Each structure stands twice: as structure tokens, then as C-alpha cells.
Amino acid sequence: MKILIKMQRKEADELPPQVPISWVEISSSVSRQYQFEPDGKLSVKMVDDSRPVAQRMVESFLNKFFPSGYPYSVNEGYLRYTQFRALQHFTSAALSVLSTQSLLFAAGLRPTPAQATAVSWILKDGMQHVGKLICSNLGARMDSEPKRWRILGLHDVHGALCYAVILLISLKELLLHELILLLAFLCHIIKILIILAFYAAADVLYDLGTGLEVMSPLCPHLFLEVAGLGNFAKGMAVVAARATRLPIYSSFAKEGNLSDLFAKGEAISTLFNVLGLGAGIHLASNICSSMQGKLIRGSFPILKILNTLQLVVAPLLSIIHVYSVCEEMRATPVNTLNPQRTAMIVAEFVKTGKISSPADLRYQEDLVFPERLIEDAGNVKVGRSLHEVVSPSKLRQFKETFHEEKFLLNRGSRWTDMILEHDATGEDALRGWMVAAYASDMERLAREPSTNISQEAYEKMNSVFSPFLAELQAKGWHTDRFLDGTGSRFVF
């Protein structure tokens, strides 16, 4: 027994020394090694970064301007969307400088004071850009605690307004009386009919307004009318752009990181806004320092017959701007159902038996004529009123054919009208579209006309709809809503 006790004491005396507990934490691309010493003290040391300088710069840029976890945290197409968004904001900012200078010319200011005042105006806006860049790093935290950051955001907005007032007071020596009057007019010109913005592309409206501002020096006696109309168009464009921003960002959110996506998207927009402002100041100070230079500038020595080739600066920037926006929209994989996307999905399924994902379908969408009829989908038209489509004699027949459905179909010679009930979802719209597509396909292949085509198409739709819907949802499509815009719906 004594020998056993001695052996246990010897083993206890020979226990190996405790190994310090250490770990590495990475924060803002900086690695730190933490270690608990045996005596309980905590030691910290920086971990040397052995990555090449170029790799560190690239990863730092990605951390600053792309969502956390990129590219795995976003849906397909985000990089292309971001590239053209950067180009869009660059050209938009350059255009804004030219239009600002033109407004000052038209208001009667001389070139040198006008340019100095425009730079002061731009620098004032630049302070807001710096704040956006700083706040963009907090996007992931906003995803975690959106309510907290909403409250803090209100506090920060209040503080920013106070600083803005102080900044305006400090710049009062630089602001001319005419500029103050112009700003007051521009702030109050757009107050009515904002809904008109949704009938035209937002950035086309914006460029139209900018073009009117650029042209305002050609008719100084109509300055208020031209500049006011231009700013009115730009105001509508801003509302339309802001209203569509959230669904576009939502289509890229893959891991519930919408706040991070929004913050990083605004950061990269701000960066290229600043670069565009710099390019615009250069154009305004040198190339476009006169009205003639603003509208026509440039020469090509290759064309010896024409000593000078007139380049239209502002319209060229507008063309690049609108093209960039179009490419942004083409790269966006929107996963909600609207009439065009629903028709394209049904047409492909009826024709090939396959279903495209939002990323596969995005480049097939028609951005100019989204309401075009698709023959393989039954030439369905949605949105007409029930009394315009169905006669009283046919209404009872349609109700009997589709008595359990939330849609009615009226097949005509050129198209098929579909009317939805007020609470119809995307699934209901898909069912109606498939019936129309199958009926059109049967009618095209039939040797003799049949009066039961709608019923046969309805039965065929029911036989394939369940697996079709399951695969559609697995591809990432949202079928809980159908976004038919201003379409008319009915209630029995």
C-alpha cells in the first residue's frame, strides 16, 4: 500500500508542464495571436502577413466594397452588375458636374466664379460620400442587429444634419446670392405627379433632365422653365430608382445578408461617384469651359477630310450611362414572377420540359418591350378588366370550366386574356398560363377544331403541375406572389 502511494506521488510530481492556450483572431484583415500563459496572463501579438502586396491590396478592396463571404454569399451575376453600376455612377457624376455648370452659366454667373462655386458645391456633397464609405464597413453588423442600427442611424442622421448646417454657415462666403436662389427653386420644383416616373426608365428620365440642364444656357430667357423641367424629370428618376433598388439587391442576397449587400453596393457607387466628379470637374474646367466645348469637342487626325469631328460630350456620357444601367438590369437574376418571366418559364417547360433558374433566364428578358406576347406560352395577356374580356353569356361557362381556380381564360383569335382574382398567387398565374399554353399547342397540332380544348388543356396541366411547381421552387423562384403591376383583378 505504501509503495502504491509513493508511485502515485511520483507520477503527480512528473506531470508535464501545462501548455499555453493560444488562438488567432482575424478582424478587418488583421490577424492577432492571443495566448493564455500558465500564470493566467493574456499576451497578444500581431501575425506577420506573408501574402504578396498585390494580393493584400486586392483582398482589402474586396473586403471594403464587396459583401462578406463574396463570391459565395451572393447570387450569380453580382460581379457584372457591380461593374456596370460603377460605370453608371461614374458617368452620372460627370454629367452632374456639367449640368451644374450649365445651370450656373444660365443663371448669369461668370465662368470663373461659376467653376469655383460648382467645386464648393461638389466638395460639400463630398463630405456625405466620406460618411457613406465609413459606414459601409458596418453592413454585416446591420444584418445582425437591424433594429439597433436603425435607432443609431436616426441619431447619426440628426448629427449629420447638424454638421451640414455648420458646414453651410462656414461656406456662406463662397455661396453667391444667385446660387442660393437657384437651390431654393430646385428644392421646390418637384412636388407633384411622381407616379409618372414609373412609366419610363428611371435613368432615361435622369439623362433627359440632365440634358435639359446642359442646354439651359442656349435659352437663358427661359432658364426657369428649362431648368425646372429638367430637375422635375430628375426628381421622378430618383424616386423610380429608389423604389426599385431594394428588389434588385434582394435578388442577389443569398444568405440573408441584404444589409451588407446594400452597404457595399452604396460604397462602390460612392467611390465611382467621387471619381466621376473629378472627371466632371476636369471637363468643366478645361474641355467644356464654354457652351461650344460642352456640346461639341474633339478631333481625329485619321479623318483628314474633316479637320474636326464633332463629339457630343454630354450625350456620349448619357449613352454610356443608360447602357450601363441596361447591363446592370440584364445581370440581375430577379426571382419573382411577373407576366414576362412567367410566360418564358411556361413556354420553355411546354416546349422542352425544362425549367430555367433566375440566373439562366435573366439575359432572355426583354427590357424594352416586356409586355410582348410569347407564342409558345399561349399569347397570354394579363391585366384587362373582366367586363372588357368576357361577355355575360360566356362568364358562366368559364366559371364551370375553372370553378376551383382563381383565374379565367378567354381565348381569342390573336391572344388569350387571363383575369386573376384579387388574392391570386404566382401559382395561380402559372396554372392559368400552362392551360393557355397547352390549349394553344393542342389547337396548332389538331387536324379538326375541338370545343373541348380548354378542358383537355386543363386536365393536362393538373397532371404535370405538382412536379413542375416543385422543380420551379427548387430552382429558386418565389411563387407566393404574382407581380402584375397595374393589372385589373376581380372578386365574385
C-alpha positions in Angstrom: 0.0 0.0 0.0 2.9 2.4 0.9 4.6 1.5 -2.4 1.4 2.4 -4.4 1.1 5.8 -2.6 4.8 6.5 -3.4 4.2 5.7 -7.1 1.2 8.0 -7.3 3.1 10.8 -5.7 6.0 10.3 -8.1 3.6 10.3 -11.1 2.0 13.5 -9.8 5.4 15.2 -9.5 6.3 14.2 -13.0 3.2 15.6 -14.8 4.2 17.5 -17.9 4.0 21.3 -17.7 0.8 23.0 -18.9 0.8 24.0 -22.5 -0.4 27.7 -23.1 -3.7 28.0 -24.8 -3.5 30.1 -28.0 -5.7 31.1 -30.8 -5.8 33.5 -33.8 -8.4 36.2 -34.3 -8.9 38.0 -37.7 -10.6 41.4 -37.7 -10.6 43.9 -40.5 -8.0 41.7 -42.4 -5.6 42.0 -39.4 -4.5 38.7 -37.7 -3.7 38.7 -34.0 -2.5 35.7 -31.9 -3.8 35.6 -28.4 -2.3 33.3 -25.7 -3.1 32.5 -22.1 0.1 31.9 -20.2 0.3 29.3 -17.4 0.1 32.1 -14.8 -3.2 33.3 -16.4 -1.9 36.4 -18.2 -3.0 37.2 -21.7 -0.5 38.0 -24.4 -1.2 39.4 -27.8 1.0 39.7 -30.9 0.5 40.6 -34.5 0.8 37.8 -37.0 3.0 38.6 -39.9 1.2 38.7 -43.3 3.2 36.7 -45.8 0.9 37.5 -48.7 2.2 39.5 -51.7 1.4 43.2 -51.6 -0.8 42.9 -54.7 -2.9 40.1 -53.2 -3.3 42.1 -50.0 -4.5 45.1 -51.9 -7.0 43.0 -53.9 -8.4 41.3 -50.8 -8.5 44.6 -49.0 -10.6 46.1 -51.9 -12.9 43.1 -51.9 -13.4 43.4 -48.1 -14.2 47.1 -48.5 -16.5 47.0 -51.5 -18.0 43.5 -51.7 -20.2 41.7 -49.1 -18.6 39.4 -46.5 -18.0 35.9 -47.9 -18.0 37.1 -51.6 -18.5 35.3 -54.0 -20.2 32.6 -52.1 -22.6 34.9 -50.2 -24.2 36.4 -53.4 -26.1 35.0 -56.3 -24.8 34.7 -59.8 -24.3 37.9 -61.8 -23.4 40.2 -58.9 -19.9 41.0 -60.3 -21.2 42.0 -63.7 -23.9 44.1 -62.0 -21.3 45.8 -59.9 -19.0 46.6 -62.8 -21.7 48.3 -64.8 -23.1 50.0 -61.7 -19.7 51.6 -61.1 -19.6 52.8 -64.8 -23.1 54.1 -64.4 -22.3 56.2 -61.3 -19.0 57.4 -62.9 -20.8 58.8 -65.9 -23.7 60.1 -63.9 -21.4 62.1 -61.6 -19.5 63.6 -64.5 -22.8 64.6 -66.1 -24.0 66.2 -62.9 -20.9 68.5 -62.8 -21.6 69.6 -66.4 -25.3 70.2 -65.8 -24.4 72.1 -62.6 -22.0 74.3 -64.5 -24.6 74.9 -67.3 -27.2 75.9 -64.7 -24.8 78.5 -63.3 -24.0 79.8 -66.7 -27.7 80.1 -67.5 -28.3 81.9 -64.1 -25.9 84.6 -65.3 -22.7 83.8 -63.4 -19.3 84.3 -64.9 -17.2 81.3 -65.8 -14.5 81.6 -63.1 -16.9 82.2 -60.1 -19.2 79.6 -61.5 -16.5 77.0 -61.6 -15.3 77.9 -58.1 -18.9 77.8 -56.8 -19.5 74.5 -58.5 -16.4 73.0 -56.9 -17.5 74.3 -53.5 -21.0 72.7 -54.1 -19.3 69.4 -55.1 -17.0 69.4 -52.1 -20.0 69.9 -49.8 -21.5 66.8 -51.2 -18.2 65.0 -50.9 -18.4 65.1 -47.1 -21.5 62.9 -47.4 -19.6 60.5 -49.6 -16.9 60.1 -47.0 -19.6 59.2 -44.4 -21.1 56.6 -46.7 -17.7 55.0 -47.2 -17.0 54.8 -43.5 -20.5 53.4 -42.7 -20.2 50.8 -45.5 -17.9 48.7 -43.3 -20.7 48.1 -40.9 -23.0 46.2 -43.3 -22.6 42.8 -41.7 -23.4 44.3 -38.2 -26.6 45.8 -39.7 -27.6 42.3 -40.8 -27.2 41.1 -37.2 -29.0 43.9 -35.4 -31.1 45.8 -37.8 -33.3 47.4 -35.1 -30.4 48.7 -33.2 -28.7 50.2 -36.2 -32.0 51.7 -37.3 -32.1 53.6 -34.0 -28.4 54.5 -34.2 -29.0 55.6 -37.8 -31.6 58.1 -36.7 -29.2 59.5 -34.2 -26.4 59.7 -36.8 -28.7 61.4 -39.3 -29.6 64.0 -36.7 -25.9 64.6 -36.1 -25.1 64.7 -39.8 -27.8 67.4 -40.3 -26.2 69.5 -37.5 -22.8 69.2 -39.1 -24.3 70.1 -42.5 -25.8 73.3 -41.1 -22.4 74.2 -39.6 -20.7 73.5 -43.0 -23.2 75.7 -44.8 -22.6 78.5 -42.4 -18.9 78.2 -42.9 -19.3 78.3 -46.7 -21.7 81.2 -46.8 -18.9 83.5 -48.0 -18.5 81.2 -51.1 -22.2 80.8 -51.9 -23.4 83.6 -54.3 -26.8 85.1 -53.9 -27.9 83.7 -57.3 -26.8 80.2 -56.4 -28.9 80.3 -53.2 -32.0 81.4 -55.2 -31.3 78.6 -57.7 -31.0 76.0 -54.9 -34.3 77.1 -53.4 -36.0 76.8 -56.7 -34.6 73.4 -57.4 -35.6 72.1 -54.0 -39.3 73.1 -54.5 -39.9 72.4 -58.2 -40.6 68.7 -57.9 -43.7 68.2 -55.7 -46.3 66.6 -57.9 -47.0 63.7 -60.2 -44.1 61.5 -59.0 -46.0 58.4 -60.1 -45.2 59.3 -63.8 -41.7 58.1 -63.2 -42.8 54.5 -63.3 -43.9 54.8 -66.9 -40.4 55.4 -68.2 -36.9 54.0 -67.3 -35.5 55.9 -64.3 -32.1 56.6 -65.8 -33.5 57.7 -69.2 -35.6 60.2 -67.3 -32.5 61.3 -65.4 -30.5 61.8 -68.5 -33.4 63.7 -70.1 -33.4 66.0 -67.1 -29.6 66.4 -67.3 -29.7 67.1 -71.0 -32.3 69.9 -70.4 -30.0 71.4 -67.8 -27.0 71.2 -70.1 -29.0 73.0 -72.8 -30.3 75.7 -70.5 -27.6 78.3 -71.4 -28.8 78.3 -75.0 -32.0 79.9 -73.9 -31.2 82.0 -70.7 -34.5 83.8 -71.0 -36.3 80.5 -70.4 -34.0 79.4 -67.6 -36.6 78.7 -65.0 -38.8 76.7 -67.4 -36.0 74.6 -68.9 -34.1 74.0 -65.6 -37.3 73.4 -63.7 -38.5 70.8 -66.3 -35.0 69.1 -66.2 -35.0 68.9 -62.4 -38.6 67.7 -62.5 -37.5 64.7 -64.7 -34.5 64.0 -62.5 -36.7 64.0 -59.4 -39.0 61.4 -60.9 -36.0 59.4 -61.9 -34.7 59.4 -58.3 -38.0 58.2 -56.9 -38.2 55.4 -59.5 -34.6 54.4 -58.9 -35.0 54.2 -55.2 -38.3 52.3 -55.4 -36.6 49.6 -57.5 -33.3 49.4 -55.5 -34.5 47.0 -52.8 -35.9 44.2 -55.0 -32.7 44.4 -57.1 -30.5 43.9 -54.1 -32.8 41.3 -52.7 -32.3 39.2 -55.8 -28.6 39.0 -55.0 -28.9 38.2 -51.3 -28.1 34.6 -50.8 -27.5 34.3 -47.1 -29.9 36.8 -45.6 -27.2 39.5 -46.0 -29.3 42.2 -47.5 -27.9 45.0 -45.3 -24.3 44.1 -46.1 -25.2 43.9 -49.8 -26.8 47.3 -49.7 -24.0 48.9 -47.7 -21.2 47.6 -50.0 -23.2 48.5 -53.1 -23.6 52.0 -51.9 -19.9 52.1 -51.1 -18.7 51.2 -54.6 -21.3 53.6 -56.0 -19.9 56.3 -53.9 -16.3 55.6 -54.9 -17.1 55.9 -58.6 -19.3 58.9 -57.9 -16.2 60.6 -56.5 -14.1 59.6 -59.5 -16.8 60.8 -61.8 -17.0 64.1 -60.0 -13.3 64.5 -60.5 -13.6 63.7 -64.2 -16.5 66.2 -64.5 -14.6 68.9 -62.8 -11.8 68.3 -65.3 -14.2 68.5 -68.2 -15.9 71.6 -66.8 -12.6 73.4 -66.2 -10.8 72.5 -69.5 -12.7 70.8 -72.3 -16.2 72.1 -71.6 -15.4 75.5 -70.2 -17.7 77.0 -72.8 -21.0 76.1 -74.2 -19.5 75.2 -77.6 -17.0 72.9 -75.9 -19.7 71.3 -73.8 -21.7 70.2 -76.8 -19.0 69.6 -79.4 -15.4 68.8 -78.8 -12.6 66.7 -80.2 -10.6 65.9 -83.4 -9.5 62.7 -85.1 -6.3 63.1 -87.3 -7.2 60.0 -89.2 -10.1 61.8 -90.9 -8.0 64.4 -92.9 -11.0 65.4 -95.0 -12.8 66.5 -91.9 -10.5 68.7 -89.9 -12.5 68.2 -86.8 -15.0 65.6 -85.8 -17.7 66.9 -83.5 -18.0 64.8 -80.5 -21.1 65.3 -78.3 -19.7 65.1 -74.8 -22.9 65.1 -72.7 -24.9 62.8 -75.0 -22.0 60.4 -75.1 -21.9 60.2 -71.3 -25.6 59.8 -71.3 -25.4 56.9 -73.8 -22.7 55.2 -71.6 -24.9 55.8 -68.6 -28.0 54.2 -70.0 -26.1 51.3 -71.5 -24.5 50.6 -68.1 -27.9 50.6 -66.4 -29.3 48.2 -69.1 -26.4 45.8 -68.5 -26.9 46.0 -64.7 -30.5 45.0 -65.1 -29.6 42.2 -67.5 -27.2 40.8 -65.0 -29.8 40.9 -62.1 -31.3 37.4 -61.5 -34.8 38.6 -60.3 -36.6 35.5 -58.8 -40.1 36.9 -58.6 -42.9 36.1 -61.1 -44.2 38.8 -63.4 -46.0 38.4 -66.7 -42.9 38.2 -68.9 -40.9 35.8 -66.7 -44.0 33.6 -66.1 -44.6 33.3 -69.8 -40.9 32.5 -70.5 -40.9 29.8 -67.8 -44.1 28.2 -69.1 -43.0 28.4 -72.8 -39.7 26.6 -72.1 -41.4 23.9 -70.0 -44.1 23.2 -72.6 -41.6 23.1 -75.4 -38.6 21.3 -73.8 -39.8 20.1 -70.4 -37.0 22.0 -68.7 -37.1 24.9 -66.2 -34.6 27.8 -66.2 -33.3 29.3 -63.0 -33.4 33.1 -62.5 -29.8 33.3 -63.4 -30.4 31.4 -66.7 -33.4 33.5 -67.6 -32.1 37.0 -66.9 -30.4 37.5 -70.3 -33.6 36.4 -72.2 -35.8 39.1 -70.7 -36.9 42.0 -73.0 -36.2 45.2 -71.1 -37.6 47.5 -73.8 -40.9 45.6 -74.6 -41.6 43.5 -71.5 -45.3 43.1 -72.5 -44.6 41.3 -75.7 -46.7 38.2 -76.3 -44.9 34.8 -76.4 -46.5 32.3 -78.8 -45.2 29.2 -77.1 -46.8 30.4 -73.9 -50.2 30.8 -75.4 -50.0 34.6 -76.2 -51.4 35.4 -72.8 -52.3 39.0 -72.0 -52.9 39.9 -68.3 -54.4 43.0 -66.8 -57.6 43.8 -68.8 -60.8 44.3 -66.9 -63.3 41.4 -66.7 -66.1 43.3 -68.4 -63.8 44.1 -71.4 -62.8 40.4 -71.8 -65.8 38.2 -71.0 -69.4 38.6 -72.2 -72.2 37.6 -69.8 -73.1 34.5 -71.9 -69.5 33.1 -71.6 -68.9 34.0 -67.9 -71.0 31.1 -66.6 -69.2 28.7 -68.9 -65.8 29.9 -67.8 -66.8 29.6 -64.2 -67.8 26.0 -64.7 -64.6 25.1 -66.5 -62.3 26.7 -63.9 -64.6 26.5 -60.9 -61.8 25.7 -58.4 -59.3 28.2 -59.9 -58.6 31.8 -59.2 -58.3 32.7 -62.9 -60.4 32.9 -66.0 -59.2 32.4 -69.6 -60.8 33.8 -72.7 -59.1 32.6 -75.9 -59.3 34.9 -78.8 -58.0 34.9 -82.4 -54.8 36.9 -81.6 -54.2 36.4 -77.9 -55.7 34.8 -74.7 -56.9 37.1 -71.9 -56.3 35.9 -68.4 -58.0 37.6 -65.5 -57.0 36.9 -61.9 -58.9 37.0 -58.7 -57.7 39.6 -56.2 -55.9 37.1 -54.0 -54.4 35.0 -56.8 -50.7 34.0 -56.2 -47.9 33.1 -58.5 -49.0 29.5 -58.5 -52.5 30.5 -59.8 -50.9 32.6 -62.6 -48.7 29.6 -63.5 -51.7 27.3 -63.7 -53.6 29.6 -66.0 -50.6 30.2 -68.2 -50.0 26.5 -68.6 -53.6 25.9 -69.5 -53.3 28.6 -72.2 -50.0 27.2 -73.5 -51.3 23.6 -73.7 -54.5 24.8 -75.4 -52.6 26.8 -78.0 -50.3 23.8 -78.6 -53.2 21.4 -79.0 -55.0 23.7 -81.3 -52.0 24.1 -83.5 -51.5 20.3 -83.8 -55.2 19.4 -84.1 -56.5 18.4 -87.5 -60.0 19.5 -86.7 -61.2 22.2 -84.3 -62.4 20.9 -81.0 -64.8 22.6 -78.5 -63.2 20.8 -75.5 -59.6 22.1 -76.0 -59.7 24.2 -72.8 -60.9 21.3 -70.7 -58.3 18.9 -72.2 -55.6 21.5 -71.6 -56.8 22.0 -68.0 -56.6 18.3 -67.3 -53.1 18.1 -68.8 -52.0 21.0 -66.6 -53.2 19.2 -63.5 -51.3 16.1 -64.3 -47.9 17.8 -64.5 -48.3 20.8 -62.3 -47.1 19.3 -58.9 -43.7 18.2 -60.1 -43.4 21.3 -62.2 -44.0 23.6 -59.2 -41.6 21.6 -57.0 -38.8 21.9 -59.5 -39.6 25.6 -60.1 -39.3 26.4 -56.4 -36.1 24.3 -56.2 -34.6 26.5 -58.9 -35.1 29.5 -56.6 -38.3 31.0 -57.9 -40.7 32.7 -55.5 -44.3 31.6 -56.3 -46.1 33.1 -53.4 -46.9 36.3 -55.3 -47.6 37.4 -58.8 -46.5 40.9 -59.7 -48.7 42.0 -62.5 -48.2 45.8 -61.9 -51.4 47.8 -62.5 -53.3 44.8 -63.8 -57.0 44.6 -63.0 -58.3 41.8 -60.7 -61.8 40.7 -59.8 -63.9 39.3 -56.9 -67.1 37.3 -57.3 
